[in-house]
Amino acid sequence: MNLQYAQQLNPSFIFILSAKYGLVPLDKEIEPYDITLNKLSAVERRSWASTVLSQLRENCDINNDHVVVLAGKKYRQYLIPHLKYYEIPMQGLTIGKQLQFLKKQITNE
Protein backbone atom coordinates (compact mmCIF):
# COMPACT_ATOMS: atom_id res chain seq x y z
CA MET A 1 0.00 0.00 0.00
CA ASN A 2 2.93 2.36 0.61
CA LEU A 3 3.89 2.11 -3.06
CA GLN A 4 0.33 2.75 -4.26
CA TYR A 5 0.13 5.82 -2.02
CA ALA A 6 3.55 7.06 -3.15
CA GLN A 7 2.56 6.68 -6.80
CA GLN A 8 -0.60 8.72 -6.19
CA LEU A 9 1.58 11.63 -5.10
CA ASN A 10 3.00 11.71 -8.64
CA PRO A 11 6.61 12.25 -7.52
CA SER A 12 9.65 12.67 -9.73
CA PHE A 13 11.26 9.68 -8.00
CA ILE A 14 10.25 6.84 -5.70
CA PHE A 15 12.86 4.88 -3.78
CA ILE A 16 12.64 2.03 -1.33
CA LEU A 17 14.75 2.17 1.81
CA SER A 18 16.49 -1.15 2.28
CA ALA A 19 18.36 -2.08 5.44
CA LYS A 20 20.86 -4.00 3.31
CA TYR A 21 21.11 -1.94 0.10
CA GLY A 22 20.16 1.56 1.24
CA LEU A 23 18.31 3.52 -1.44
CA VAL A 24 16.80 1.21 -4.04
CA PRO A 25 15.09 2.42 -7.23
CA LEU A 26 11.82 0.71 -8.10
CA ASP A 27 13.20 -0.89 -11.23
CA LYS A 28 16.10 -2.62 -9.46
CA GLU A 29 15.70 -6.24 -8.45
CA ILE A 30 17.45 -7.28 -5.26
CA GLU A 31 17.99 -10.62 -3.60
CA PRO A 32 15.89 -11.42 -0.52
CA TYR A 33 17.59 -10.77 2.82
CA ASP A 34 16.81 -10.90 6.52
CA ILE A 35 18.11 -7.61 7.93
CA THR A 36 16.18 -4.80 9.58
CA LEU A 37 17.33 -1.50 11.06
CA ASN A 38 15.13 -2.24 14.06
CA LYS A 39 17.78 -4.71 15.28
CA LEU A 40 20.82 -2.50 14.60
CA SER A 41 22.58 -0.23 17.08
CA ALA A 42 22.41 3.55 16.80
CA VAL A 43 25.99 3.59 15.47
CA GLU A 44 25.08 1.07 12.76
CA ARG A 45 21.93 3.04 11.85
CA ARG A 46 23.95 6.27 11.59
CA SER A 47 26.41 4.56 9.26
CA TRP A 48 23.52 3.21 7.16
CA ALA A 49 21.95 6.69 7.04
CA SER A 50 25.24 8.19 5.89
CA THR A 51 25.28 5.75 2.97
CA VAL A 52 21.64 6.52 2.13
CA LEU A 53 22.30 10.27 2.25
CA SER A 54 25.14 9.83 -0.24
CA GLN A 55 22.80 7.84 -2.48
CA LEU A 56 20.11 10.51 -2.13
CA ARG A 57 22.58 13.25 -3.09
CA GLU A 58 23.38 11.31 -6.27
CA ASN A 59 19.69 11.20 -7.23
CA CYS A 60 18.17 14.43 -5.96
CA ASP A 61 18.84 17.76 -4.27
CA ILE A 62 18.29 17.20 -0.54
CA ASN A 63 18.42 20.95 0.07
CA ASN A 64 15.68 21.84 -2.41
CA ASP A 65 13.61 18.76 -3.26
CA HIS A 66 10.50 17.95 -1.25
CA VAL A 67 10.79 14.45 0.21
CA VAL A 68 7.85 12.40 1.47
CA VAL A 69 9.04 9.76 3.92
CA LEU A 70 6.85 6.72 4.47
CA ALA A 71 9.47 4.71 6.35
CA GLY A 72 9.43 3.91 10.04
CA LYS A 73 11.15 5.93 12.74
CA LYS A 74 14.42 3.99 12.84
CA TYR A 75 14.74 4.25 9.06
CA ARG A 76 14.20 8.00 8.97
CA GLN A 77 15.75 9.03 12.31
CA TYR A 78 19.20 9.97 10.99
CA LEU A 79 18.02 11.03 7.52
CA ILE A 80 15.46 13.70 8.43
CA PRO A 81 17.94 16.14 10.02
CA HIS A 82 19.68 16.38 6.62
CA LEU A 83 16.55 17.03 4.55
CA LYS A 84 15.39 20.62 4.24
CA TYR A 85 11.90 20.04 2.82
CA TYR A 86 10.16 16.87 3.95
CA GLU A 87 6.95 15.49 5.32
CA ILE A 88 6.11 12.34 7.23
CA PRO A 89 2.39 11.78 6.65
CA MET A 90 2.11 8.81 9.01
CA GLN A 91 4.35 10.08 11.80
CA GLY A 92 3.17 8.91 15.20
CA LEU A 93 0.64 6.43 13.84
CA THR A 94 0.63 2.81 14.97
CA ILE A 95 0.89 0.15 12.24
CA GLY A 96 -2.88 -0.35 12.32
CA LYS A 97 -3.52 3.39 11.95
CA GLN A 98 -0.93 3.58 9.15
CA LEU A 99 -2.77 0.85 7.25
CA GLN A 100 -6.08 2.69 7.77
CA PHE A 101 -4.50 5.94 6.54
CA LEU A 102 -3.06 4.26 3.44
CA LYS A 103 -6.30 2.46 2.63
CA LYS A 104 -8.23 5.71 2.95
CA GLN A 105 -5.76 7.58 0.73
CA ILE A 106 -5.68 4.86 -1.92
CA THR A 107 -9.43 4.37 -2.09
CA ASN A 108 -10.18 8.10 -1.65
CA GLU A 109 -12.69 7.35 1.12
N, C-alpha and C positions, 0 to 999 in steps of 0.2 A: 504494500500500500504506500510505503514511503516513495517508491519510484513513481507510481501513478500521480501522487500529489506533486512531486517535484516536476514532473512533465507538464502538469497543469499550469505551473507558474511560468512556463514558456521561457526558461533561462537560456543564456548563451551556452552554458556548460552544465553538465551534471557529472559529479564524481561520486564514487563510493569510497568511504573510509574503511580501509582494511587494516586490521591489527598486524598482519604479516607484510603486506605490500604497500601500505600507506595510501596514497591517492590513486584510485583506479578508475580509468575512463570506462564508460559503459560498454564500449566495443571490445574491451580486452578480456580474454578468457584467462582465468587463473585456476590453479589446481586447488582442490579442497584442502583445508587446514584446520587445526584445532587450537587456535590461539585467540585470546580476547584481552583487551586492555584492562578489563575488570580484574584480572588476576596479576597484573604487572605492578611493580612498585612505582612510586612517584618519579623516581629517577629514570626508570625505563620508559614511562609515559612521556616525560619531557624530551627524551632522546627521540622517541617516535614522533612527537609533535614537531621537533626540529626538522626531521626528514620530510614530514608532510608539508611544512611551511615552505621548504625549498621546492618541493614539487608544485605547490600552489603558485609560487612566484614564477615558475616556468610556464604556467598556463593562464595566469590572470594577474591583475594588478591589485594586490591586497590592500593598497592604500586608497583605491578609487572604486573598485568593483563592489557591488552589493552582494553579500553572501548569505544565503539562507542555509542554516545548519539544522539538519534533522537528526543528527547523531546524539547519542547519550552523553551525559555529563563527563564521564572519564575520557571520552573521545574528543570532546571540544574544550575541555578545561584549559589546556596549554596552547590552544590555537586561538581562541577568542581574543585574548589580550593583544594579538598581533593584527587583528582585522579591524579596519576603521569603520566600515559600514556592514553591519550584519544584523540578522534577526534570528531568533530561536523560537519559532511558533509554538513548540510544545514544551517549552521550559517549565519545569515544576510539575508536569503532569505525570501521573503514574502510568504504567504500561497500558492498563485498561482504558484510562482516559485518553491516552495517545491514540489508541486504536479507534475509539469513538470519534475523536477529532478528525483523524484521517478518513474514516468512513463518511463522515458528514461532509468533508471537503470534496471528496471524490464523487459522491452521489449528489452533491449540491442540495442536501436536505436543509 
